[in-house]
Amino acid sequence: MKKKIHKFKPSKKLGQNFLINKNIIDLIIRKIDPKLDEVFLEIGPGLGSLTFPILDLINKLYAIEIDNSLSKKLKEKVSSEKLTVFSENVIRFDMQKFYEKKKVPIRIFGNLPYNISVFLMLKLLKFHRIIKDMHFMFQKEVANRIKANPNTKNYGKLSVIVQYFFKVTSLIDVPKECFFPIPKVNSSFIRLEPHFFPPYYVSNIKLLSYITNMAFSKKRKMLRNSLSELFSEKKLRNLGINPLLRAENISISEYCCLTEDLVKKNFLIPK
């Protein structure tokens, strides 16, 4: 298998690192647990290490691949009735339009290029209502930040925003040797499931993002200092939040509480 893969020169610009370990591939597919008639969308199929085994288990697969040469190879190997490949940049892919044609929640999976993984993750959050679940391979450091809990060093704005929309489950830690070419870091495969009954609520998600960005950009400072432009020390105490704590000590529900207080005041985010 390695010999075949080495005939294709991965693109550094596109952040291509292909999964080649069959045991890990088999384990990933078991974790995804694809069902025959579900709508699957793969991001970055590459050489098809996940694509082809999953195609054996479902009726139809859709994939987004920016590399035209890889798109062509995939199309040559599988009939268009089984596999539809969109040869485009996933960042510009119209997810809403895709959903409207299918009319059922989408299951998304992929080995994400490290250079766009966080940006893409944040882009997908706004489609949480049309997504059944997502299974992604992330750089381990990014996965740790996504799943982190309060009072830990990895907890940050990314943890708050992603977990506001999704339940995050860590599934598999994947050593760097399982990829070609071998990256400099290890990876983690995680599941993201939209909250069926949302545990948190804010009426303005942009404002939640603004507050968390302000707090974590000065994460070494106490809240009474990092959020002093938005809340007085007295106000923080009135909201049940200790002003002597730091950004990483505040739960998602507490950040939502802060957000709603500003909403009530008709606070406008500075341009």
N, C-alpha and C positions, 0 to 999 in steps of 0.2 A: 504493500500500500504506500509506503514512504517513497519508493522509487517513482511511482506515478505522480505523487504530489510534487516532487522535486522538479518535474518537468515544467511546472508552472511557476513563474517568478512572482512572488507576492509583491504588492505595491506598498511601500512605506508610507506614501502620501495618503493612501486610503486606509491605513492602519490594519492591513490584512495579516491575521494570524489564524491559520486553519486548524481546527480541532481534528486530531488524527488518532487519538486513543480509542480503540473500539469498545473497551470496557466502560469507559466514561460515557461514550456515545449511547451505549445500551442503557446505562443507568439513567441518563438524562431523559431518554424516551420513556422509560418506565415512570419517571417522575412527572412528565407532562401528561402521560396516560391519554393519548388521543383516541377519540371516538369517531366512528365511521362518517357521520353526517355533519360533524361540526365544521365551522368556518375557521380555517387556519391561515394566518398571515406570517410568513417568515421574513425577518429583516436580515439581510446580508447572508444569503445561503452559501456564498462562496463556491466551494467545490462539491457541495451537496452532502457533506458528512451526516447532517441531520435530515436533510431534505428527502433523500431516497428511502431511508428506513421508515420515515413517517408516512411517505407516500404509499408504502405497502399496507398501511393501517387505516387510511382514510380515502374518501372518494375524490377529493379535490384539494389542491394546495395552491395558495397564492404566495408569491415571493417578490421582494423588492431588492434589486441588485444594481448598484451604480456602475459596476465594472462591466462594460459591454461585452468583453471577451468571455467573461464568466457567464453572463446572461445567455450568450450564444451557445456555450457548451451545455448548459442546463437544458435549453430548448431542444437541442439535438438529441439528448438522451431520453427525454420523456415526451409523450404526446401532449398536445395543448389541451386535450380534454381532461388530463390529470393535473397538469401543472401550468399555471399562468405566471409568467415572469414580467414584472414591471421594471423596465430598464430606466431607472431614474434615481434621483437623490431622495432618500427617505425623508429628509427634512422638508422637502416640498411636496411629499405625497399627500393627497387629499383623503384623509381618513374618514371624514364625515360622508363624503360622496361614496366611498367604498362601502361603508355601512348601509347607506340608503339603498344600495343595489341588492344587498344581501338580506337585510331586515332581521338579522339575528346577531346576538353579541359575538364579538370577534375574539378568538384566541390568538395571541401574538407570541412569537418566540424568536430567539436569535442569539448568535454570538456577536455581540455589539463591538464595533471598532472602538478602541479605548479613547480615540481622539474626539469622538462625538457622543460618547455614552451618556454623560450627564445632561448635555444640552438636549439630546433626543428624549431622555427620560422625562425631563421637565415639559417638553412639548406634548408628550403623550398623556400627561396628567389631565389635561382638559377634556380628553375623550373618555374619561373613566365611566361615563354612563353607557357607553356602547361597547365596552370591553368586558369579556367574561373573565379572563385572566391573562397574565403575561409571565413568560419564563425567559430570563435573560442571563447571559454570561457577562459578568462585569469584572473589571480589575478588582482584586480582593479588597484593596483599600477603599474603593468606591462603594462596594457592597457593604463593607463595615460601616460606612457613613450612612448609607440608606437605612439600614436596619437598627442603628444605634438607639439606645434608650437614654433618658435623662440621667445626669450624673456620671456619664462616661466620657472619655476623651474624644470619641468619634462622633458624639452627638452634636448636631449643628443644624443649620438652616435646611440642608438637604433632607435630613432625617424628619424634621417637622413637616415640610411641605409634602414629601412623598407619603409619609404615614398618615397625613390628614386624609388622603384619598384612598390609600391602599393598605391592606394587611400585608406585611412583608414576612416571608418565610425563607430562611436560609436552607438550601437543599444539599449542595455538594461543594466542597472545596476542591479545586482542580489545580494540580501542580503545573508549572510553566512547561515542563517537559512533555505535556500532552498536546502541545501545539507545534505547528511548523509555519514560519520559523519560530524558534523558542523566544518568547518575549522576556523582558527583564523582570517581570513580576508574576506572581501567582494569581489565579482567578477564583471566583466564586459564582455558582449558579443559584439564582434565587427566584422565588415565585412571588408575584404581586397580584393580589385579588382585591378588586374594588369592594369597599365596605357596603354590604347589603343594607345594614342598618348603621348609618354613619355615627360613630361615637363622638364626633366633634361637629361643631357648627360655627361658621362665620358667614356673614352676609356679604363680605368683601374679601375675596382671596388675595387680591393684589395688596390690600392693606396688611393682611397677615404676612405676606412676603416682605413687605416694607419694614414691618416691625422686627421680624426675625433677622433680616439683613442688618438692620441697625444694631441690634443686640449682639449678634455674633461677629460683626466687624470690629467690635470692641470687647471681645469675649473675656479678656483678663480684668475688665472693670466690673464693678458692682452695678446692678441695674439702676440704682439711683444716679449713677453717672452716665452709663451707656444709653439709657433711655430718658435722660433728663430733659431733652427737647420735647418729649411727648407726655411724660408723667412726672408729677411731683412725688417726693418721697411719701408724703401723706396719702396721695391718691393710690399709690402702689399698695400701701398698707390697707387702705379701705377696700381694695379689690382682693384682699387676702393673699397678697404676694409680698414676700420679704424683700425689701429694697437692698438688703445687704448680700443677697445671692447674686450669682453670675448667670450669664445666658444659658450655660449647659445644665443649670439646676432647675430650669423652668419647664414644666410639662407642656405637651401640645394643647391640652385643655386650658391651661393658664395663658398660653399665647393667644388662644381664641378669645379668652375673657378680655385680655388687653385690647385685642382688635375690636371687639364689640363696643367697648367703652369709647373708642375713637369714632366708631360709626355713629354712635348716639350723639356725638358732638359735631357730626357732619364734617369731620376732618378730611381735608383734601391733600393727597400726596403731592409734595412739591415737584414741579416739572424741572 
